[in-house]
Amino acid sequence: MSFTAIGADAVKEPGKLEMILRILDKVSASPDADQAASMTYGVQNKHWVWTPTEPKNIVIMPPYDTMFGYQNIIGANIGMTVPIKQTGEREQWAATLHLDQDGIYNALEVATPALAKYSDSLIRLKNKAYIAFITGERPLTEFDEFVQEFMSAGGAEVVKEANAWKQ
């Protein structure tokens, strides 16, 4: 997850907060690949280009391709994570093996209060259990028991808030 902070003084200038929110909405909600690439890498055909053949990938143009942190220098890299289906070489390869099907996707776009509160302990609990199941330290017949442990440790509250957010 990431966050964007807006200074408290933004409300002092009429229209400033509204404009900031409009900009954030624009950069976080557009699924347009050209726009997303431009926000991240700069001006198309000046800082970067698409490869001419499919699958299209981004190529950073000289001299920017050798400049460390050029995105910060030119004021790019302002895009936000947008849930866009990826179509690059890696994704196309995965599709040939049907690895793009039946995946687990997180539709929750924000951290709920319970997730913020319990995520560290739930991740540790999950990782410990998964390793124990994989190594055989814990039999798979105990998986339902692990689910109950997870839910009791705050998972149930996270699921409840996530479902409420989804609706």
C-alpha positions in Angstrom: 0.0 0.0 0.0 1.0 3.6 -0.4 -0.4 6.9 0.6 -0.7 10.5 -0.4 -0.7 13.2 2.1 -2.2 16.6 1.6 -1.0 19.5 3.8 -3.5 21.0 6.2 -2.9 24.4 4.6 -4.5 23.2 1.4 -8.0 24.2 2.7 -6.8 27.8 3.3 -6.7 28.7 -0.4 -10.1 28.5 -2.1 -10.3 25.7 -4.6 -6.9 24.3 -3.8 -8.1 21.1 -2.0 -10.7 20.4 -4.7 -8.1 20.8 -7.4 -5.7 18.4 -5.6 -8.4 15.9 -5.2 -9.4 16.2 -8.9 -5.7 15.6 -9.9 -5.5 12.6 -7.5 -8.7 11.2 -9.0 -7.4 11.6 -12.5 -4.0 9.9 -11.8 -5.5 7.1 -9.8 -8.5 6.1 -11.8 -7.4 6.1 -15.4 -6.9 2.7 -17.0 -5.3 4.3 -20.1 -1.9 2.7 -20.6 -0.4 5.7 -22.4 -1.5 8.0 -19.6 -0.2 5.7 -16.9 3.1 5.4 -18.6 3.4 9.1 -19.1 2.7 9.8 -15.4 5.4 7.3 -14.5 8.1 7.8 -17.1 7.5 11.3 -18.5 6.6 12.6 -22.0 6.1 9.9 -24.6 8.6 10.2 -27.5 10.8 12.4 -25.5 11.5 10.4 -22.3 10.2 7.0 -23.4 8.6 5.1 -26.3 6.6 1.9 -26.7 8.4 -1.0 -28.4 7.1 -1.3 -32.0 6.1 -4.9 -31.8 3.7 -6.8 -29.5 3.8 -7.2 -26.7 4.4 -3.5 -26.1 7.0 -2.6 -23.5 8.4 0.7 -22.5 11.9 1.7 -23.6 13.5 4.7 -21.8 15.2 7.0 -24.4 18.7 8.4 -24.1 20.0 10.2 -22.2 17.3 9.3 -19.6 18.0 5.6 -19.8 21.3 6.1 -18.0 20.3 8.9 -15.6 19.7 7.7 -12.0 16.4 9.1 -10.8 15.5 10.9 -14.0 11.8 10.5 -13.1 12.2 12.7 -10.0 14.3 15.2 -11.9 11.7 15.7 -14.6 8.8 15.6 -12.2 7.4 12.3 -13.4 6.6 9.2 -11.3 3.4 10.8 -10.1 1.1 7.9 -11.1 -0.6 5.8 -8.5 -1.2 2.1 -8.5 -4.2 1.4 -10.7 -5.6 -2.1 -11.0 -4.9 -2.6 -14.7 -4.7 -6.0 -16.4 -1.0 -6.4 -17.3 -0.3 -7.5 -20.9 3.5 -7.6 -21.1 5.8 -10.5 -22.1 5.6 -12.0 -18.6 1.8 -12.0 -18.6 1.6 -13.4 -22.1 4.0 -16.2 -21.2 1.9 -17.0 -18.1 -1.2 -17.1 -20.2 0.3 -19.7 -22.5 0.5 -22.0 -19.4 -2.9 -20.9 -18.2 -1.3 -19.3 -15.1 -3.5 -16.3 -15.6 -6.6 -18.2 -14.6 -8.0 -19.0 -11.2 -5.7 -16.7 -9.4 -6.3 -14.9 -6.2 -6.8 -11.2 -6.7 -7.1 -8.6 -3.9 -10.1 -6.3 -4.8 -9.6 -4.4 -1.5 -8.1 -1.1 -2.7 -7.6 0.4 0.8 -6.5 -0.7 4.2 -9.4 -1.0 6.6 -8.9 -0.1 10.3 -8.8 -3.9 11.2 -6.3 -4.6 8.5 -4.1 -1.8 9.7 -4.4 -3.1 13.2 -3.9 -6.8 12.6 -1.9 -7.2 9.4 1.5 -7.7 11.0 0.4 -10.4 13.3 -1.9 -12.1 10.7 1.0 -12.1 8.1 3.3 -13.7 10.7 0.7 -16.2 11.7 0.0 -17.1 8.0 3.7 -17.4 7.1 4.5 -19.6 10.1 1.5 -21.9 9.3 2.2 -22.1 5.6 5.9 -23.0 6.2 4.8 -25.6 8.7 2.3 -27.1 6.2 4.9 -27.1 3.4 7.7 -28.6 5.5 5.4 -31.2 7.0 5.9 -29.9 10.5 2.2 -29.5 10.6 -0.2 -31.9 8.8 -2.6 -30.6 6.2 -5.5 -32.0 8.2 -4.9 -29.1 10.6 -5.5 -26.4 7.9 -9.1 -25.8 9.2 -7.6 -25.3 12.7 -5.2 -22.7 11.3 -8.1 -20.9 9.6 -9.9 -20.7 13.0 -6.7 -19.4 14.6 -6.4 -16.8 11.8 -10.0 -15.7 12.2 -9.7 -15.5 16.0 -6.5 -13.4 15.7 -8.3 -10.6 13.9 -9.0 -12.2 10.5 -12.7 -12.3 11.0 -12.8 -8.6 11.7 -10.7 -7.9 8.6 -13.0 -10.0 6.5 -16.1 -8.3 7.9 -14.7 -4.8 7.2 -13.6 -5.9 3.7 -17.0 -7.2 2.8 -18.7 -4.1 4.1 -16.3 -2.0 2.0 -17.0 -4.1 -1.1 -20.7 -3.5 -0.7 
